[in-house]
Amino acid sequence: MTDSKYFTTTKKGEIFELKAELNSDKKDRKKEAVKKVIASMTVGKDVSALFPDVVNCMQTDNLELKKLVYLYLMNYAKTQPDMAIMAVNTFVRDCEDANPLIRALAVRTMGCIRVDKITEYLCEPLRKCLKDEDPYVRKTAAVCVAKLHDINSQLVEDQGFLDHLRDLLSDSNPMVVANAVAALAEIHESSPTAAALIDMNTQTINKLLTALNECTEWGQIFILDSLANYTPKDEREGQSICERVTPRLAHANAAVVLSAVKVLMKFMEMLEPNSDYINTLTKKLSPPLVTLLSAEPEIQYVALRNINLIVQKRPDILKHEMKVFFVKYNDPIYVKLEKLDIMIRLATQANIAQVLAELKEYATEVDVDFVRKSVRAIGRCAIKVEQSAERCVSTLLDLIQTKVNYVVQEAIVVIKDIFRKYPNKYESIISILCENLDTLDEPEARASMVWIIGEYAERIDNADELLESFLEGFHDENTQVQLQLLTAIVKLFLKRPTDTQELVQQVLSLATQDSDNPDLRDRGYIYWRLLSTDPAAAKEVVLAEKPLISEETDLIEPTLLDELICHIASLASVYHKPPSAFVEGRGGMTKVALPSRSQSAGSQLSDAAATPAAAPSAPAAVQQPQPTIIPSQGDLIGDLLSMDLGPTTQTAPPPQQPDTGAMDLLGGGLDSLLGGPVGAPTPPPAAQPPMGTGSGLGGLGDIFDLAGTPGLGGGCYVPPKQVWLLAAKAKGLEIAGTFSRRQNQIFMDMTFTNRALTQLSGFAIQLNKNSFGIIPGAQLNVVALNPNQSFDTSLPLSPVGPIQRMDPLTNLQVAIKNNIDVFYFSCIMPIHTLFVEDGVMDKKIYLATWKDISPSNEIQYQISNVTYNTDTISQKLQANNIFTIARRNVEGQDMLYQSLKLTNGIWVLTELKIMPGNTSITLSLKSRAVDVATAIQQSFDLILHN
Amino acid sequence: MINSLFIINNSGDIFMEKHWKSVINKSVCDYFFEAQEKAASPDDVPPVINTPHHYLISIYRNQLYFVAVVTTEVPPLFVIEFLHRVVETFEDYFSECNETIIKDNFVIVYELLEEMLDNGFPLATESNILKELIRPPNIIRTVVNSVIGGTNVSDQLPTGQLSNVPWRRSGVKYTNNEAYFDVIEEVDAIIDKSGSLVFAEIQGYIDCCIKLSGMPDLTMSFMNHRLLDDVSFHPCVRYKRWESERIISFVPPDGNFRLTSYHIGSQSMVAIPIYVRPQMSFKDSGGRFDLTVGPKQTMGKTVDNVVIKAELPKVVLNVNLTATQGNHTFDPVNKTLTWEVGKINPQKLPSIKGSMNLQSGSPPPEANPSITVQFTIQQLAISGLKVNRLDMYGEKYKPFKGVKYLTKAGKFQVRT
């Protein structure tokens, strides 16, 4: 008698029959019926119609039946919320049952019922269960908090469940600790507010380390993962954590091992390089990684993806283990390809002979994809290990002799790369390559061959004939081949002008007149003009020396690599992308950085670097009022510099970032973290700019700011720079920037930083059409950037361009071009940079306009936590071109009536109600275009909090 | 954490789904099917698949795909290890894990899955704890249950779950107290055409079957523990003791489990107990096939259960071979030649030779076939590992102890 009987259908009237059985008096029949219902549910049939009948079976003392009903409830409560309420009473009673199993089961099930009405009833029983005497119930309750948080995060935070969870971290039972950690980790991931609550400190870490030894394997994974997110306060702590984590490397569970590897890889960064401890650790890391490769293929795959990162970061760990990456012929293809990649990364002069012999072996296997990759790999080896180049070339020639079509084609593609790396070294083989000309049918191979012929045209006697033979079917070729053919023939002509004139004319006319491919036509015309105007110049351009290619092209960029090392064992490490690039909808995504080694002088910096910088995906977080004085410090430096610029009253140039690496790394976010003007020039008092009337004390105020008093505020408020374009997303180009207004003009102040390995140059900027018609008012002036160099620039903007409404209104989409590529990002312009200087409205007109605009266009906001008095507020706003027209005192409240005008001529009238002694002020604003209201309110908020 | 699990059979039916959080429509599996279609063989489906909103992490076991769905950043190995555990648990409960068995026992399967994860967090995955919560099916209990209306769900909290030794249930009692250990070593090797060794390593395991009453505390020591520098242990092993004294000290779980697995790498010498000499030639008229096997470094033991498998090139239509011993078959569809050699007698080496019929007019094969070899050697751990002592503390009775050694081929491959 098996359960499969439940799967057989009784065709029509099934639901009806089940209903009858569920209401049967006999317990057995009831149970059988519930089983049938569950069976239908399992295969995806809709049995929600039976909801009331199944719920009726819930009040039973039979545990199996209870479990089945709970199962059903979890699946269908969402669709029948009203009915689900009926179950609440039973749940609450079960939570007080004498049997801990039933208590745990009840609290577990309640958490799975995702119905708002029920969650309210859940709080009390949950609170009790979190303090239950039985650890089994406590550990179940811990998970339940995470479930509840998923349904209603506000409720969990309000009810203080997070504190309960934190208390559970010190529970006597390691299983409870592990579950609390897991629950906290999950909550942490989804909610930034909760993240702030769960601050890790030395004490909690110690508790976790104790629990690590005793809890189950799964608990160990959670604990290790949260350890990896902790930044030890000094080297000693880092080392002691490493020591306690190391034994986990011998665990049978691969996930535990890899998570332990993550913790060690991350904390090793903090320790003194080349110390004995690092060396032992390096030795200890190798065997567990090798062991992972003898596990099931799925585990091997994940391990290999991670090892790929590890060998790039610390090649020492696996340098002697080349052989374990040798491919076995029955490995799944996804394992084979990964192993191949790692073999190349580990290839050195010492082991290259072995590697080449293996690769040659693979090139004769059956799987075409794998064979191709192997041939490519031989080429990569040649480029990586210079001493082996000759061997690689001869191996490739051997392979070409096999005459296997796809092997020959792949070989020719990689030989082209070898020629580019070692020019003028292996030309003797060209004749062999030419023999295979006819068999090439793949565009990439054909293009490579054509490139080789063009590049070495002077040494190939019949180059013109060969190229001519390609030309016959010019229009049937792939674009790639056409382009190469064009270039190759031009090269040939420049090298042997006497007998190839006809050929070059033929190809130019084919490219420019008969082709409808714009790229091809353009290139054709360029060559044509070059050749007809100045053949000498053409020679210099076309036959210019080419930069050598290097093996680094396939390495992961260092910044990205460091970030990925922090994500070992996670999905990010499998995709080799930072989590922000593919995990969607995560609030408060934080970018993690490897901890840096702290030295006495640099400790402040390393602390700062370890603090997660907010990623640009959460601009709101960055624009939060900066509580410290630093922005004003920026103003001060700005004032200092703007002396020569002849500043006007209300303006100040942007904060200039001191050009230290650590600062740039985090952009504006770091400002608030560095308590003082580290590395910034100290301003001599004489440097104060001439100040106009309204804010004569501004400069002085700034100096007071530095002393720590809240400033009176001078000049237009400039938000600190924030990172707009991440290096990881823009092939190494990082841009941090902000907007400011000075000299009646808007400026986009940017810091360009090159985090790539090569020089970046040829920068240009373009702005998409936007709500205020902002366009660049000048050329972007950025010099060529060498690796790790930064450059500050200010781009004046003018509001005379085409207009297109954006959402939000102040959104600005920017395209930056350089020699590598074009990158896009968008940023928010604080609207107050758009307030013009002639925004003073006559009192009478103000009054008339206020009355004229319909009350429906009036919008009110509360701005809280404003610590300034009325005068300061007025001054601060005035500095940002919000002009006070009149001031009245009504029943002890100060009323400020103000006007401002946007660049596009929209007037906005505001009224501020300020109560002495109350930090909350009321802002009412009226405008004919109410759309701008939100942005203006945000600007008020910013200005009044800085 | 893990949101859902789908179990899919070879013909693409999703015959079981389980959700631990909100229900995810099974249409998500379409992405999986897409990847499956691209893969050349069922083994080649990539284990981690990215879809717009979910990540599918899968394993392939016994012709079934177990596909887990996750929505957040979780360690993929955690998911894979959990799926392995699911399969192991099913095998443990039903002695096999296939579609029919899962369907036949779906109530237990569902209860098990429910017990193993809570909201995507692993809850109870140790087989002895699960067995206390949900009793495995057997005929007597089924009959009894159907007569007296009993159930196979326990209403008692499992005893071991929260103790310091969660892997062992309390109150174990046997009339015959026995502890058996199997030291199994698998030789993975790649041997090239000329017969020289490209790469070899040993995967070793110590599997136990322990039926001891009460709370026994065991220690095991080795004659040559230096061989073991890369080991991973069952959670019951006290790692500190191993580090300081090189003794495996543990309170064992009840029943069968893997105590230790170890790895002897390519850097130490690995003895190869068998050699294979293949010779193949392909001409227009037809091909010749000639293959001899013989013992190499066997430490005087007999090599048994030898099976040779060769995947011949596509151009081979059929073979006409004679072997000195054993049976051979040729599968003309996937071109696999299987020769069950059996025992190798060093005095009279087994060989197989004959002709191959080739497809007329086709060029000689581009790729060389690979040969895989299986064998076993009883009473030998090829690495030379030997158990020195086995002691028991904590209980008064005298147990019966036994250690067996076995060497077999792992991924043993000969290139031609």
Interface residues (C-beta under 8 A of the other chain):
Chain A: M1 T2 D3 S4 Y6 F7 K27 D28 K35 I38 A39 T42 V43 G44 N62 L63 E64 K67 L68 L71 N75 K78 N99 P100 L101 I102 R108 G111 C112 R114 D134 P135 Y136 T140 V143 C144 A146 K147 D150 N173 M175 N179 A182 A183 E186 E189 S190 E214 T216 E217 W218 I221 D225 P247 A250 H251 A252 N253 A254 A255 V257 L258 S259 P287 P288 V290 T291 S294 E296 P297 E298 I299 Y301 V302 A303 H320 E321 K323 V324 F326 K328 Y329 N330 P332 I333 Y334 E358 E361 T364 E365 V366 D367 T402 V404 H567 A569 S570 L571 A572 V574 Y575 P579 F582 V583 E584 R586
Chain B: M1 I14 F15 M16 E17 K18 H19 W20 K21 S22 V23 K26 A39 A40 S41 D43 D44 P46 P47 V48 N50 H53 Y55 S58 I59 T72 E73 V74 P75 P76 L77 F78 I80 E81 F82 H84 T100 K103 D104 N105 F106 V107 I108 Y110 E111 E114 D118 N119 F121 P122 L123 T125 E126 T142 S146 G149 T151 N152 V153 S154 D155 Q156 L157 Q161 L162 N164 P166 D188 I190 D192 V198 F199 E201 Q203 D229 D230 V231 S232 F233 H234 P235 Y239 K240 W242 E243 R258 S261 H263 G265 S266 Q267 E366 A367 N368 S370 T372 K411 Q413 R415
